[in-house]
Every structure is written in C-alpha cells, then in structure tokens.
C-alpha cells in the first residue's frame, strides 16, 4: 500500500494531466475538499484522509486502487 507522499504524488500527477505545470499542496487540498491548514496537519502527521480520497475518486471516476495500491 502507498504511503501519504506517494498518494499525494499520484493525485498531483492526475491534476497535472500530463502537462508540465506545478501542482501545489493547496491545489491538492482544494481537490480533496480539505482546508489548507488541515492538509498541512495531515501531511505533517503522515496521515491518509481516506474518506476525502474516496470521494475524489468517485467524483472524478478515478480508480482508488491506483491511488492506494502499488502495481
């Protein structure tokens, strides 16, 4: 299973959509519908916001297995 950093990297890649654009933590926080302050706390604790990620996957039609599990 992926750790927090790997999960955020995958979400950032998805948001970049193959373009060479810098995706910031605030963009990920907005996408996951988490406040920037709460996201910073989650990141510092290396905690995974499962519910927010699952809602993101459902909303975007993105496979949760690509986010959580190593291929």
Residue, then its C-alpha position, 0 to 999 in steps of 0.5 A: x500500500x502507498x504511503x501519504x507522499x506517494x498518494x499525494x504524488x499520484x493525485x498531483x500527477x492526475x491534476x497535472x494531466x500530463x502537462x508540465x505545470x506545478x501542482x501545489x499542496x493547496x491545489x491538492x487540498x482544494x481537490x480533496x475538499x480539505x482546508x489548507x491548514x488541515x492538509x498541512x496537519x495531515x501531511x505533517x502527521x503522515x496521515x491518509x484522509x481516506x474518506x476525502x480520497x474516496x470521494x475524489x475518486x468517485x467524483x472524478x471516476x478515478x480508480x482508488x486502487x491506483x491511488x492506494x495500491x502499488x502495481 
